[in-house]
Amino acid sequence: MFVPIDLLKPILSDLKSRGRAPGAPRPWLGLRTEAAHGRLFVLGVSEEGPADIAGMKRGDIVLAVGSDAVATQAEFYRKLWALGPAGTDVPLRILQDGESREIRIKSIDRSGFFRSKPAY
């Protein structure tokens, strides 16, 4: 993983002491995506994560966050994070099984999701 030094310096002490950057945790949906051909494809969904609970699945295509179209991961995360902290409801327009759908996903703090799962 590569982190530009200018971004790391201001938060390094918090990372060492708290294990995370300062401020409210960002919303997390439990999606793995990849941009290709001007679309954002869902490669995987974390089992029992917010997107899974909302009915998303591998092969879906994320078309928009709210009314804002997205075609890249950068666009997707900028729009997602602009909605607010973890716990925010996230409106998505997706293409699933050839049909456009509007869904709402209750985002969570990903650190709580992974801490509650044993690693063994």
Order of alpha helices (4+ residues) and beta strands (2+ residues): alpha-alpha-beta-beta-alpha-beta-beta-alpha-beta-beta-alpha
